[in-house]
Amino acid sequence: MGSSHQETAPGLPVTVTDALGRTLAFQAPPSRIVSLVPAATRSLEALGAQDLLVGRTAYDTTASLAGLPSVGGGLQPSLEVLASLRPDLVILYAGESDRATPLHLDQLGIRYFAVRLDRIADVRKLIRHLGLVTGRGHQADSLLAHMASRFQEIQRLVAGRPPVRVAYLLGSNPPWVAGPGTFIHELIAAAGGENPFADLKAPYGPVSPEEFLARRIDLVLAPEGAEVFLPSSSIRVVRVSPDMELPGPDLAHFARELALLLHPQVHR
C-alpha cells in the first residue's frame, strides 16, 4: 500500500528519538503503520500519509479510516489483531497506563515508536517526527508553519483583553479538571483565558466541588457527553467537542474557537 514511497521518499534515511528515549533509524518510510494514538493518526492524515495506515483504534472514527480493521483500544489493544495486520511500525502511548503492550511488541519483533503528548510543543515534535519518518518533511514543515501562524493570529485577537477565568472539566464525580503542564492549560492561555486550577499538583486531577465556588470562575468548559457534577446551577457551563481533548494538528483551530467563545467581541 505504501511501498511506492520507499524508493523516492525525501529526507531519508533519518534517525529519531521517541518518548521512551529509544533511538530509531529509518532507511525508508514504513509502509504498514498501526497507530494506537488517535492524535498521531490525525497527524498522519494531516500529512497526507493515511495510505500507510493498515489499522486503527476504536476511537479513530473519521470516515476515511472506517474501512480499516480496529485493534480495539489504544491502551491494551488486541495484540492478536494487531499482529495479524503485519505492521512494520506501531505508534503507541508512552505511559504507566500500558506497560504491557511495548513488552509484547518486543517479544513479537514488531517495531514501535512511543509518543507522549502532554503539551503543545509535544504535538509539534510529533508532527515533525512523523513527517521525517514517512518522508513527508516538507508537508510537516508546512503544517507546523500554518499552526504557528494561526496561534499568532489568535494572540493578536486577544492581546490586551482582560483574561477570562476558565476551568476545563473532563467529567466524573468528584470533578476532574485540567491543571498546569497540559496542552489544555496552554490552549486556555492562548485563547485569552486563565486557568483557575493552575495550582493543581498534577496535570489532571480531582477537586472538591466546593472549589468551584471558592475560586472565581467565569466559565466551565466540558466535553459533550461528559458527566458534570457542580455545586451550583449558576455556574456557567459550555459544552465543547470532545476532540478538544485530542492533542493533534487541530489544536490551533480549537484555540481560535475558544478565543471567540471567551472574547466574542473579537469575532472579526
CYANA upper distance limits for C-alpha pairs under 8 A (distance plus 0.5 A):
  1 MET  CA     31 SER  CA      7.12
  1 MET  CA     32 ARG  CA      8.06
  1 MET  CA     51 ASP  CA      7.18
  1 MET  CA     52 LEU  CA      7.04
  2 GLY  CA      6 GLN  CA      8.05
  2 GLY  CA     30 PRO  CA      8.12
  2 GLY  CA     31 SER  CA      4.96
  2 GLY  CA     32 ARG  CA      7.56
  2 GLY  CA     51 ASP  CA      6.90
  2 GLY  CA     52 LEU  CA      5.75
  3 SER  CA      7 GLU  CA      8.49
  3 SER  CA     31 SER  CA      6.16
  4 SER  CA      8 THR  CA      8.34
  5 HIS  CA      9 ALA  CA      5.90
  5 HIS  CA     29 PRO  CA      7.49
  5 HIS  CA     31 SER  CA      8.48
  5 HIS  CA    135 GLY  CA      8.25
  6 GLN  CA     28 ALA  CA      5.73
  6 GLN  CA     29 PRO  CA      6.23
  6 GLN  CA     30 PRO  CA      8.39
  6 GLN  CA     31 SER  CA      8.33
  7 GLU  CA     28 ALA  CA      7.95
  9 ALA  CA     28 ALA  CA      7.63
  9 ALA  CA     29 PRO  CA      7.61
  9 ALA  CA    134 THR  CA      8.03
  9 ALA  CA    135 GLY  CA      5.23
  9 ALA  CA    136 ARG  CA      8.03
 10 PRO  CA    135 GLY  CA      5.72
 10 PRO  CA    136 ARG  CA      7.69
 10 PRO  CA    137 GLY  CA      8.11
 11 GLY  CA    132 LEU  CA      7.09
 11 GLY  CA    135 GLY  CA      6.43
 11 GLY  CA    136 ARG  CA      8.48
 11 GLY  CA    137 GLY  CA      7.40
 12 LEU  CA     26 PHE  CA      7.48
 12 LEU  CA     27 GLN  CA      6.49
 12 LEU  CA     28 ALA  CA      6.70
 12 LEU  CA     29 PRO  CA      8.25
 12 LEU  CA    132 LEU  CA      7.91
 12 LEU  CA    133 VAL  CA      8.09
 12 LEU  CA    135 GLY  CA      6.99
 13 PRO  CA     25 ALA  CA      7.72
 13 PRO  CA     26 PHE  CA      5.90
 13 PRO  CA     27 GLN  CA      4.69
 13 PRO  CA     28 ALA  CA      6.73
 14 VAL  CA     25 ALA  CA      6.30
 14 VAL  CA     26 PHE  CA      5.83
 14 VAL  CA     27 GLN  CA      7.15
 14 VAL  CA    132 LEU  CA      7.42
 14 VAL  CA    133 VAL  CA      7.40
 15 THR  CA     23 THR  CA      7.30
 15 THR  CA     24 LEU  CA      6.11
 15 THR  CA     25 ALA  CA      4.75
 15 THR  CA     26 PHE  CA      6.69
 16 VAL  CA     23 THR  CA      6.25
 16 VAL  CA     24 LEU  CA      5.98
 16 VAL  CA     25 ALA  CA      7.03
 16 VAL  CA    129 HIS  CA      7.35
 16 VAL  CA    133 VAL  CA      8.49
 17 THR  CA     21 GLY  CA      6.30
 17 THR  CA     22 ARG  CA      5.96
 17 THR  CA     23 THR  CA      4.90
 17 THR  CA     24 LEU  CA      6.69
 18 ASP  CA     22 ARG  CA      5.98
 18 ASP  CA     23 THR  CA      7.08
 18 ASP  CA     24 LEU  CA      8.17
 18 ASP  CA    113 PHE  CA      6.46
 18 ASP  CA    114 ALA  CA      5.90
 18 ASP  CA    115 VAL  CA      6.68
 19 ALA  CA     94 ALA  CA      6.89
 19 ALA  CA    114 ALA  CA      5.90
 19 ALA  CA    115 VAL  CA      5.49
 19 ALA  CA    116 ARG  CA      6.46
 20 LEU  CA     94 ALA  CA      7.12
 20 LEU  CA    114 ALA  CA      6.81
 20 LEU  CA    115 VAL  CA      8.25
 24 LEU  CA    113 PHE  CA      8.42
 26 PHE  CA    133 VAL  CA      7.12
 28 ALA  CA    133 VAL  CA      8.36
 28 ALA  CA    134 THR  CA      8.37
 28 ALA  CA    135 GLY  CA      8.41
 29 PRO  CA    133 VAL  CA      6.22
 29 PRO  CA    134 THR  CA      5.17
 29 PRO  CA    135 GLY  CA      6.68
 30 PRO  CA     52 LEU  CA      7.89
 30 PRO  CA     88 ASP  CA      6.47
 30 PRO  CA     89 LEU  CA      6.81
 30 PRO  CA    133 VAL  CA      8.07
 30 PRO  CA    134 THR  CA      7.14
 31 SER  CA     52 LEU  CA      5.79
 31 SER  CA     53 LEU  CA      8.37
 31 SER  CA     87 PRO  CA      8.46
 31 SER  CA     88 ASP  CA      7.37
 32 ARG  CA     52 LEU  CA      5.89
 32 ARG  CA     53 LEU  CA      6.35
 32 ARG  CA     54 VAL  CA      6.23
 32 ARG  CA     86 ARG  CA      7.71
 32 ARG  CA     87 PRO  CA      5.24
 32 ARG  CA     88 ASP  CA      5.90
 32 ARG  CA     89 LEU  CA      7.05
 33 ILE  CA     52 LEU  CA      6.23
 33 ILE  CA     53 LEU  CA      5.17
 33 ILE  CA     54 VAL  CA      6.33
 33 ILE  CA     55 GLY  CA      7.68
 33 ILE  CA     87 PRO  CA      5.92
 33 ILE  CA     88 ASP  CA      6.77
 33 ILE  CA     89 LEU  CA      5.48
 33 ILE  CA     90 VAL  CA      6.27
 33 ILE  CA     91 ILE  CA      8.07
 34 VAL  CA     53 LEU  CA      6.29
 34 VAL  CA     54 VAL  CA      6.39
 34 VAL  CA     55 GLY  CA      5.45
 34 VAL  CA     56 ARG  CA      6.76
 34 VAL  CA     82 LEU  CA      8.15
 34 VAL  CA     87 PRO  CA      6.76
 34 VAL  CA     89 LEU  CA      7.03
 34 VAL  CA     90 VAL  CA      5.35
 34 VAL  CA     91 ILE  CA      6.89
 35 SER  CA     40 ALA  CA      7.14
 35 SER  CA     41 THR  CA      6.32
 35 SER  CA     53 LEU  CA      7.95
 35 SER  CA     55 GLY  CA      7.60
 35 SER  CA     56 ARG  CA      6.70
 35 SER  CA     57 THR  CA      8.00
 35 SER  CA     90 VAL  CA      6.18
 35 SER  CA     91 ILE  CA      5.10
 35 SER  CA     92 LEU  CA      7.01
 36 LEU  CA     40 ALA  CA      8.46
 36 LEU  CA     41 THR  CA      8.34
 36 LEU  CA     56 ARG  CA      7.32
 36 LEU  CA     57 THR  CA      6.51
 36 LEU  CA     73 GLY  CA      7.96
 36 LEU  CA     74 GLY  CA      4.89
 36 LEU  CA     75 LEU  CA      7.86
 36 LEU  CA     77 PRO  CA      8.41
 36 LEU  CA     90 VAL  CA      7.70
 36 LEU  CA     91 ILE  CA      6.22
 36 LEU  CA     92 LEU  CA      5.53
 36 LEU  CA     93 TYR  CA      7.65
 37 VAL  CA     41 THR  CA      6.83
 37 VAL  CA     57 THR  CA      8.39
 37 VAL  CA     74 GLY  CA      6.51
 37 VAL  CA     91 ILE  CA      7.12
 37 VAL  CA     92 LEU  CA      6.31
 37 VAL  CA     93 TYR  CA      6.79
 38 PRO  CA     42 ARG  CA      6.68
 38 PRO  CA     57 THR  CA      7.91
 38 PRO  CA     59 TYR  CA      7.23
 38 PRO  CA     60 ASP  CA      6.43
 38 PRO  CA     74 GLY  CA      8.35
 38 PRO  CA    246 LEU  CA      7.90
 39 ALA  CA     43 SER  CA      6.69
 39 ALA  CA    246 LEU  CA      6.25
 39 ALA  CA    247 PRO  CA      6.13
 39 ALA  CA    248 GLY  CA      5.11
 39 ALA  CA    249 PRO  CA      8.24
 40 ALA  CA     44 LEU  CA      6.69
 40 ALA  CA     91 ILE  CA      8.04
 40 ALA  CA    126 LEU  CA      7.87
 40 ALA  CA    127 ILE  CA      8.43
 40 ALA  CA    248 GLY  CA      7.30
 41 THR  CA     45 GLU  CA      6.83
 41 THR  CA     50 GLN  CA      8.32
 41 THR  CA     60 ASP  CA      8.13
 42 ARG  CA     46 ALA  CA      6.67
 42 ARG  CA    248 GLY  CA      6.89
 42 ARG  CA    249 PRO  CA      7.50
 43 SER  CA     47 LEU  CA      6.73
 43 SER  CA    127 ILE  CA      6.73
 43 SER  CA    130 LEU  CA      8.34
 43 SER  CA    248 GLY  CA      6.59
 43 SER  CA    249 PRO  CA      6.33
 44 LEU  CA     48 GLY  CA      6.85
 44 LEU  CA     49 ALA  CA      5.56
 44 LEU  CA     50 GLN  CA      6.23
 44 LEU  CA    127 ILE  CA      8.48
 44 LEU  CA    130 LEU  CA      7.54
 45 GLU  CA     49 ALA  CA      6.06
 45 GLU  CA     50 GLN  CA      5.30
 46 ALA  CA    143 LEU  CA      8.27
 46 ALA  CA    249 PRO  CA      7.65
 47 LEU  CA    131 GLY  CA      7.51
 47 LEU  CA    136 ARG  CA      7.43
 47 LEU  CA    139 GLN  CA      6.29
 47 LEU  CA    140 ALA  CA      6.85
 47 LEU  CA    143 LEU  CA      8.11
 49 ALA  CA     53 LEU  CA      8.15
 49 ALA  CA    134 THR  CA      7.82
 54 VAL  CA     68 LEU  CA      6.73
 54 VAL  CA     69 PRO  CA      7.91
 54 VAL  CA     85 LEU  CA      7.22
 54 VAL  CA     87 PRO  CA      7.89
 55 GLY  CA     68 LEU  CA      5.76
 55 GLY  CA     69 PRO  CA      5.68
 55 GLY  CA     70 SER  CA      6.35
 55 GLY  CA     71 VAL  CA      7.36
 55 GLY  CA     82 LEU  CA      8.10
 55 GLY  CA     85 LEU  CA      7.60
 56 ARG  CA     60 ASP  CA      6.64
 56 ARG  CA     65 LEU  CA      7.79
 56 ARG  CA     68 LEU  CA      6.78
 56 ARG  CA     69 PRO  CA      6.80
 56 ARG  CA     70 SER  CA      5.41
 56 ARG  CA     71 VAL  CA      6.76
 56 ARG  CA     72 GLY  CA      8.43
 57 THR  CA     70 SER  CA      5.58
 57 THR  CA     71 VAL  CA      5.90
 57 THR  CA     72 GLY  CA      5.65
 57 THR  CA     73 GLY  CA      5.98
 57 THR  CA     74 GLY  CA      6.33
 57 THR  CA     77 PRO  CA      8.46
 58 ALA  CA     70 SER  CA      6.38
 58 ALA  CA     71 VAL  CA      7.63
 58 ALA  CA     72 GLY  CA      5.59
 58 ALA  CA     73 GLY  CA      6.31
 58 ALA  CA     74 GLY  CA      8.34
 59 TYR  CA     73 GLY  CA      7.73
 59 TYR  CA     74 GLY  CA      8.43
 60 ASP  CA     65 LEU  CA      7.59
 61 THR  CA     65 LEU  CA      7.31
 61 THR  CA     66 ALA  CA      7.13
 62 THR  CA     66 ALA  CA      7.11
 70 SER  CA     81 VAL  CA      8.42
 71 VAL  CA     77 PRO  CA      5.99
 71 VAL  CA     78 SER  CA      5.74
 71 VAL  CA     79 LEU  CA      8.03
 71 VAL  CA     81 VAL  CA      6.29
 71 VAL  CA     82 LEU  CA      6.39
 72 GLY  CA     77 PRO  CA      5.74
 72 GLY  CA     78 SER  CA      6.63
 73 GLY  CA     77 PRO  CA      5.52
 73 GLY  CA     78 SER  CA      8.35
 74 GLY  CA     92 LEU  CA      7.87
 74 GLY  CA     93 TYR  CA      8.28
 75 LEU  CA     93 TYR  CA      8.15
 75 LEU  CA     97 SER  CA      7.90
 75 LEU  CA     98 ASP  CA      6.32
 75 LEU  CA    101 THR  CA      8.20
 76 GLN  CA     98 ASP  CA      6.95
 76 GLN  CA    100 ALA  CA      7.85
 76 GLN  CA    101 THR  CA      6.73
 77 PRO  CA     82 LEU  CA      8.07
 77 PRO  CA    101 THR  CA      8.16
 78 SER  CA     82 LEU  CA      6.66
 79 LEU  CA     83 ALA  CA      6.38
 79 LEU  CA    101 THR  CA      8.44
 79 LEU  CA    104 HIS  CA      8.42
 80 GLU  CA     84 SER  CA      6.75
 81 VAL  CA     85 LEU  CA      7.10
 82 LEU  CA     86 ARG  CA      7.81
 82 LEU  CA     87 PRO  CA      8.08
 83 ALA  CA     87 PRO  CA      7.59
 83 ALA  CA    108 LEU  CA      8.43
 87 PRO  CA    110 ILE  CA      7.66
 88 ASP  CA    110 ILE  CA      7.01
 88 ASP  CA    111 ARG  CA      6.66
 89 LEU  CA    110 ILE  CA      7.38
 89 LEU  CA    111 ARG  CA      5.60
 89 LEU  CA    112 TYR  CA      5.74
 89 LEU  CA    113 PHE  CA      7.64
 90 VAL  CA    110 ILE  CA      7.97
 90 VAL  CA    111 ARG  CA      6.81
 90 VAL  CA    112 TYR  CA      4.93
 90 VAL  CA    113 PHE  CA      6.70
 91 ILE  CA    112 TYR  CA      6.14
 91 ILE  CA    113 PHE  CA      5.39
 91 ILE  CA    114 ALA  CA      6.41
 91 ILE  CA    115 VAL  CA      7.73
 92 LEU  CA    112 TYR  CA      7.47
 92 LEU  CA    113 PHE  CA      6.81
 92 LEU  CA    114 ALA  CA      5.47
 92 LEU  CA    115 VAL  CA      6.75
 93 TYR  CA     98 ASP  CA      8.33
 93 TYR  CA    114 ALA  CA      6.00
 93 TYR  CA    115 VAL  CA      5.67
 93 TYR  CA    116 ARG  CA      6.43
 94 ALA  CA     98 ASP  CA      8.21
 94 ALA  CA    114 ALA  CA      5.70
 94 ALA  CA    115 VAL  CA      5.95
 94 ALA  CA    116 ARG  CA      6.01
 95 GLY  CA     99 ARG  CA      7.56
 95 GLY  CA    116 ARG  CA      7.92
 99 ARG  CA    103 LEU  CA      7.49
100 ALA  CA    104 HIS  CA      6.73
101 THR  CA    105 LEU  CA      6.64
102 PRO  CA    106 ASP  CA      6.65
102 PRO  CA    112 TYR  CA      8.04
103 LEU  CA    107 GLN  CA      6.86
104 HIS  CA    108 LEU  CA      6.70
105 LEU  CA    109 GLY  CA      6.50
105 LEU  CA    110 ILE  CA      5.60
105 LEU  CA    111 ARG  CA      7.53
105 LEU  CA    112 TYR  CA      7.95
106 ASP  CA    110 ILE  CA      6.61
106 ASP  CA    111 ARG  CA      7.80
115 VAL  CA    126 LEU  CA      7.86
116 ARG  CA    122 ASP  CA      7.55
117 LEU  CA    122 ASP  CA      5.65
117 LEU  CA    123 VAL  CA      6.47
117 LEU  CA    247 PRO  CA      7.05
118 ASP  CA    122 ASP  CA      6.92
118 ASP  CA    181 GLY  CA      7.51
118 ASP  CA    182 THR  CA      5.79
118 ASP  CA    183 PHE  CA      6.49
119 ARG  CA    123 VAL  CA      7.32
119 ARG  CA    181 GLY  CA      7.09
119 ARG  CA    182 THR  CA      5.63
119 ARG  CA    183 PHE  CA      4.75
119 ARG  CA    186 GLU  CA      7.97
120 ILE  CA    124 ARG  CA      6.97
120 ILE  CA    182 THR  CA      8.46
120 ILE  CA    183 PHE  CA      5.72
120 ILE  CA    186 GLU  CA      7.79
120 ILE  CA    247 PRO  CA      7.85
120 ILE  CA    251 LEU  CA      8.49
121 ALA  CA    125 LYS  CA      6.74
122 ASP  CA    126 LEU  CA      6.64
123 VAL  CA    127 ILE  CA      6.79
123 VAL  CA    247 PRO  CA      6.88
123 VAL  CA    248 GLY  CA      6.57
123 VAL  CA    249 PRO  CA      7.96
124 ARG  CA    128 ARG  CA      6.75
124 ARG  CA    144 LEU  CA      7.29
125 LYS  CA    129 HIS  CA      6.57
126 LEU  CA    130 LEU  CA      6.54
127 ILE  CA    131 GLY  CA      6.54
127 ILE  CA    140 ALA  CA      6.55
127 ILE  CA    144 LEU  CA      8.11
127 ILE  CA    249 PRO  CA      8.35
128 ARG  CA    132 LEU  CA      6.79
128 ARG  CA    137 GLY  CA      7.46
128 ARG  CA    140 ALA  CA      6.12
128 ARG  CA    141 ASP  CA      7.69
128 ARG  CA    144 LEU  CA      8.45
129 HIS  CA    133 VAL  CA      6.59
130 LEU  CA    134 THR  CA      6.49
130 LEU  CA    136 ARG  CA      8.23
130 LEU  CA    140 ALA  CA      8.31
131 GLY  CA    135 GLY  CA      6.46
131 GLY  CA    136 ARG  CA      4.89
131 GLY  CA    137 GLY  CA      4.87
131 GLY  CA    138 HIS  CA      7.97
131 GLY  CA    139 GLN  CA      7.33
131 GLY  CA    140 ALA  CA      5.57
132 LEU  CA    136 ARG  CA      6.42
132 LEU  CA    137 GLY  CA      5.37
132 LEU  CA    140 ALA  CA      8.45
136 ARG  CA    140 ALA  CA      6.80
137 GLY  CA    141 ASP  CA      6.69
138 HIS  CA    142 SER  CA      6.71
139 GLN  CA    143 LEU  CA      6.62
140 ALA  CA    144 LEU  CA      6.55
141 ASP  CA    145 ALA  CA      6.58
142 SER  CA    146 HIS  CA      6.69
143 LEU  CA    147 MET  CA      6.76
143 LEU  CA    249 PRO  CA      8.40
144 LEU  CA    148 ALA  CA      6.62
145 ALA  CA    149 SER  CA      6.60
146 HIS  CA    150 ARG  CA      6.80
147 MET  CA    151 PHE  CA      6.79
147 MET  CA    249 PRO  CA      8.08
147 MET  CA    252 ALA  CA      6.28
148 ALA  CA    152 GLN  CA      6.71
148 ALA  CA    252 ALA  CA      8.47
149 SER  CA    153 GLU  CA      6.74
150 ARG  CA    154 ILE  CA      6.79
150 ARG  CA    252 ALA  CA      6.54
150 ARG  CA    253 HIS  CA      8.28
150 ARG  CA    256 ARG  CA      8.36
151 PHE  CA    155 GLN  CA      6.77
151 PHE  CA    190 ALA  CA      7.88
151 PHE  CA    252 ALA  CA      6.41
151 PHE  CA    255 ALA  CA      8.02
151 PHE  CA    256 ARG  CA      8.31
152 GLN  CA    156 ARG  CA      6.90
153 GLU  CA    157 LEU  CA      6.87
154 ILE  CA    158 VAL  CA      6.90
154 ILE  CA    190 ALA  CA      7.65
154 ILE  CA    191 ALA  CA      7.14
154 ILE  CA    255 ALA  CA      7.99
154 ILE  CA    256 ARG  CA      6.55
154 ILE  CA    259 ALA  CA      7.56
155 GLN  CA    159 ALA  CA      6.27
155 GLN  CA    190 ALA  CA      7.05
155 GLN  CA    191 ALA  CA      7.80
155 GLN  CA    192 GLY  CA      8.29
157 LEU  CA    266 VAL  CA      6.73
158 VAL  CA    191 ALA  CA      7.35
158 VAL  CA    192 GLY  CA      6.02
158 VAL  CA    259 ALA  CA      7.70
158 VAL  CA    263 HIS  CA      7.83
158 VAL  CA    266 VAL  CA      7.97
159 ALA  CA    192 GLY  CA      8.09
161 ARG  CA    192 GLY  CA      7.76
162 PRO  CA    192 GLY  CA      8.13
163 PRO  CA    192 GLY  CA      5.77
163 PRO  CA    193 GLY  CA      5.22
163 PRO  CA    194 GLU  CA      6.32
164 VAL  CA    192 GLY  CA      7.20
164 VAL  CA    193 GLY  CA      5.07
164 VAL  CA    194 GLU  CA      6.34
164 VAL  CA    218 ASP  CA      6.87
164 VAL  CA    219 LEU  CA      8.24
164 VAL  CA    262 LEU  CA      6.94
165 ARG  CA    193 GLY  CA      6.19
165 ARG  CA    194 GLU  CA      5.12
165 ARG  CA    195 ASN  CA      6.31
165 ARG  CA    196 PRO  CA      6.57
165 ARG  CA    216 ARG  CA      7.74
165 ARG  CA    217 ILE  CA      5.75
165 ARG  CA    218 ASP  CA      5.67
165 ARG  CA    219 LEU  CA      7.02
166 VAL  CA    188 ILE  CA      7.63
166 VAL  CA    193 GLY  CA      6.59
166 VAL  CA    194 GLU  CA      6.36
166 VAL  CA    195 ASN  CA      5.85
166 VAL  CA    196 PRO  CA      7.08
166 VAL  CA    217 ILE  CA      6.70
166 VAL  CA    218 ASP  CA      6.59
166 VAL  CA    219 LEU  CA      5.45
166 VAL  CA    220 VAL  CA      6.18
166 VAL  CA    221 LEU  CA      7.62
167 ALA  CA    177 VAL  CA      7.56
167 ALA  CA    178 ALA  CA      7.92
167 ALA  CA    195 ASN  CA      6.18
167 ALA  CA    196 PRO  CA      6.63
167 ALA  CA    197 PHE  CA      7.41
167 ALA  CA    217 ILE  CA      7.48
167 ALA  CA    219 LEU  CA      6.97
167 ALA  CA    220 VAL  CA      5.32
167 ALA  CA    221 LEU  CA      6.68
168 TYR  CA    177 VAL  CA      6.08
168 TYR  CA    178 ALA  CA      6.13
168 TYR  CA    184 ILE  CA      8.16
168 TYR  CA    195 ASN  CA      8.48
168 TYR  CA    220 VAL  CA      6.34
168 TYR  CA    221 LEU  CA      5.30
168 TYR  CA    222 ALA  CA      6.58
169 LEU  CA    175 PRO  CA      7.14
169 LEU  CA    176 TRP  CA      6.31
169 LEU  CA    177 VAL  CA      5.05
169 LEU  CA    178 ALA  CA      7.22
169 LEU  CA    220 VAL  CA      7.24
169 LEU  CA    221 LEU  CA      6.46
169 LEU  CA    222 ALA  CA      5.49
169 LEU  CA    223 PRO  CA      8.23
169 LEU  CA    228 VAL  CA      8.23
170 LEU  CA    175 PRO  CA      7.81
170 LEU  CA    176 TRP  CA      6.00
170 LEU  CA    177 VAL  CA      6.24
170 LEU  CA    178 ALA  CA      7.84
170 LEU  CA    222 ALA  CA      6.45
170 LEU  CA    223 PRO  CA      7.23
170 LEU  CA    226 ALA  CA      7.32
171 GLY  CA    175 PRO  CA      6.09
171 GLY  CA    176 TRP  CA      6.25
171 GLY  CA    177 VAL  CA      8.21
171 GLY  CA    222 ALA  CA      7.53
171 GLY  CA    223 PRO  CA      8.44
171 GLY  CA    226 ALA  CA      5.58
171 GLY  CA    227 GLU  CA      5.42
171 GLY  CA    228 VAL  CA      5.98
171 GLY  CA    229 PHE  CA      8.28
172 SER  CA    176 TRP  CA      6.66
172 SER  CA    226 ALA  CA      7.96
172 SER  CA    227 GLU  CA      6.21
172 SER  CA    228 VAL  CA      7.23
172 SER  CA    229 PHE  CA      7.92
173 ASN  CA    227 GLU  CA      8.28
173 ASN  CA    228 VAL  CA      8.09
173 ASN  CA    229 PHE  CA      6.72
174 PRO  CA    206 PRO  CA      6.41
174 PRO  CA    207 VAL  CA      6.87
174 PRO  CA    208 SER  CA      6.80
174 PRO  CA    209 PRO  CA      7.13
174 PRO  CA    229 PHE  CA      7.77
175 PRO  CA    206 PRO  CA      5.92
175 PRO  CA    207 VAL  CA      6.40
175 PRO  CA    208 SER  CA      7.63
175 PRO  CA    209 PRO  CA      7.19
175 PRO  CA    228 VAL  CA      7.68
175 PRO  CA    229 PHE  CA      7.09
175 PRO  CA    230 LEU  CA      8.30
176 TRP  CA    204 TYR  CA      7.18
176 TRP  CA    205 GLY  CA      5.56
176 TRP  CA    206 PRO  CA      4.70
176 TRP  CA    207 VAL  CA      6.84
177 VAL  CA    197 PHE  CA      8.06
177 VAL  CA    204 TYR  CA      6.18
177 VAL  CA    205 GLY  CA      6.23
177 VAL  CA    206 PRO  CA      6.86
177 VAL  CA    207 VAL  CA      7.73
178 ALA  CA    182 THR  CA      7.55
178 ALA  CA    184 ILE  CA      7.16
178 ALA  CA    185 HIS  CA      7.10
178 ALA  CA    197 PHE  CA      7.76
178 ALA  CA    203 PRO  CA      6.68
178 ALA  CA    204 TYR  CA      5.20
178 ALA  CA    205 GLY  CA      7.48
179 GLY  CA    185 HIS  CA      6.80
179 GLY  CA    195 ASN  CA      8.00
179 GLY  CA    197 PHE  CA      5.97
179 GLY  CA    198 ALA  CA      5.71
179 GLY  CA    199 ASP  CA      7.53
179 GLY  CA    200 LEU  CA      5.83
179 GLY  CA    201 LYS  CA      8.23
179 GLY  CA    202 ALA  CA      6.99
179 GLY  CA    203 PRO  CA      5.19
179 GLY  CA    204 TYR  CA      5.86
179 GLY  CA    205 GLY  CA      7.97
180 PRO  CA    185 HIS  CA      6.35
180 PRO  CA    197 PHE  CA      8.02
180 PRO  CA    198 ALA  CA      5.52
180 PRO  CA    199 ASP  CA      7.45
180 PRO  CA    200 LEU  CA      7.20
180 PRO  CA    202 ALA  CA      7.77
180 PRO  CA    203 PRO  CA      5.89
181 GLY  CA    185 HIS  CA      7.35
181 GLY  CA    186 GLU  CA      8.25
181 GLY  CA    203 PRO  CA      6.21
182 THR  CA    186 GLU  CA      6.94
182 THR  CA    203 PRO  CA      6.42
183 PHE  CA    187 LEU  CA      6.53
183 PHE  CA    247 PRO  CA      7.64
184 ILE  CA    188 ILE  CA      6.75
184 ILE  CA    245 GLU  CA      7.82
185 HIS  CA    189 ALA  CA      6.92
185 HIS  CA    195 ASN  CA      6.97
185 HIS  CA    198 ALA  CA      8.24
186 GLU  CA    190 ALA  CA      6.54
187 LEU  CA    191 ALA  CA      6.61
187 LEU  CA    251 LEU  CA      8.18
187 LEU  CA    254 PHE  CA      8.34
187 LEU  CA    255 ALA  CA      5.99
187 LEU  CA    258 LEU  CA      8.48
188 ILE  CA    192 GLY  CA      7.05
188 ILE  CA    193 GLY  CA      5.42
188 ILE  CA    194 GLU  CA      6.84
188 ILE  CA    195 ASN  CA      7.29
188 ILE  CA    255 ALA  CA      7.86
188 ILE  CA    258 LEU  CA      7.89
189 ALA  CA    193 GLY  CA      5.36
189 ALA  CA    194 GLU  CA      6.25
189 ALA  CA    195 ASN  CA      7.95
190 ALA  CA    255 ALA  CA      7.12
190 ALA  CA    259 ALA  CA      8.31
191 ALA  CA    255 ALA  CA      6.07
191 ALA  CA    256 ARG  CA      7.13
191 ALA  CA    258 LEU  CA      6.30
191 ALA  CA    259 ALA  CA      4.67
191 ALA  CA    260 LEU  CA      8.49
191 ALA  CA    262 LEU  CA      7.89
192 GLY  CA    259 ALA  CA      6.78
192 GLY  CA    262 LEU  CA      7.71
192 GLY  CA    263 HIS  CA      8.25
193 GLY  CA    259 ALA  CA      8.48
193 GLY  CA    262 LEU  CA      7.65
196 PRO  CA    215 ARG  CA      7.39
196 PRO  CA    216 ARG  CA      7.87
196 PRO  CA    217 ILE  CA      7.22
200 LEU  CA    204 TYR  CA      8.23
200 LEU  CA    205 GLY  CA      8.04
207 VAL  CA    211 GLU  CA      7.28
208 SER  CA    212 PHE  CA      8.30
209 PRO  CA    213 LEU  CA      8.17
209 PRO  CA    229 PHE  CA      7.92
209 PRO  CA    230 LEU  CA      6.21
209 PRO  CA    231 PRO  CA      6.33
210 GLU  CA    214 ALA  CA      6.78
210 GLU  CA    231 PRO  CA      6.96
211 GLU  CA    215 ARG  CA      6.43
212 PHE  CA    216 ARG  CA      8.06
212 PHE  CA    217 ILE  CA      7.36
212 PHE  CA    230 LEU  CA      7.83
212 PHE  CA    231 PRO  CA      7.95
213 LEU  CA    217 ILE  CA      8.33
213 LEU  CA    231 PRO  CA      8.05
213 LEU  CA    232 SER  CA      8.48
218 ASP  CA    235 ILE  CA      8.28
218 ASP  CA    236 ARG  CA      7.67
219 LEU  CA    235 ILE  CA      7.55
219 LEU  CA    236 ARG  CA      5.79
219 LEU  CA    237 VAL  CA      6.60
219 LEU  CA    238 VAL  CA      7.89
220 VAL  CA    235 ILE  CA      7.88
220 VAL  CA    236 ARG  CA      6.61
220 VAL  CA    237 VAL  CA      5.22
220 VAL  CA    238 VAL  CA      6.77
221 LEU  CA    237 VAL  CA      6.30
221 LEU  CA    238 VAL  CA      5.56
221 LEU  CA    239 ARG  CA      6.38
221 LEU  CA    240 VAL  CA      7.13
222 ALA  CA    226 ALA  CA      7.23
222 ALA  CA    228 VAL  CA      8.11
222 ALA  CA    237 VAL  CA      7.51
222 ALA  CA    238 VAL  CA      6.87
222 ALA  CA    239 ARG  CA      5.50
222 ALA  CA    240 VAL  CA      6.51
223 PRO  CA    239 ARG  CA      5.81
223 PRO  CA    240 VAL  CA      5.26
223 PRO  CA    241 SER  CA      6.01
223 PRO  CA    242 PRO  CA      5.32
223 PRO  CA    244 MET  CA      8.36
224 GLU  CA    239 ARG  CA      5.82
224 GLU  CA    240 VAL  CA      6.31
224 GLU  CA    241 SER  CA      6.46
224 GLU  CA    242 PRO  CA      6.69
230 LEU  CA    235 ILE  CA      8.28
240 VAL  CA    244 MET  CA      7.75
242 PRO  CA    246 LEU  CA      8.06
244 MET  CA    251 LEU  CA      7.79
244 MET  CA    254 PHE  CA      6.86
246 LEU  CA    251 LEU  CA      8.50
247 PRO  CA    251 LEU  CA      6.99
250 ASP  CA    254 PHE  CA      6.97
251 LEU  CA    255 ALA  CA      6.61
252 ALA  CA    256 ARG  CA      6.76
253 HIS  CA    257 GLU  CA      6.82
254 PHE  CA    258 LEU  CA      6.49
255 ALA  CA    259 ALA  CA      6.58
256 ARG  CA    260 LEU  CA      6.77
257 GLU  CA    261 LEU  CA      6.79
258 LEU  CA    262 LEU  CA      6.64
259 ALA  CA    263 HIS  CA      6.28
259 ALA  CA    264 PRO  CA      8.17
260 LEU  CA    264 PRO  CA      5.32
260 LEU  CA    265 GLN  CA      8.21
260 LEU  CA    266 VAL  CA      7.11
260 LEU  CA    267 HIS  CA      6.42
263 HIS  CA    267 HIS  CA      8.20
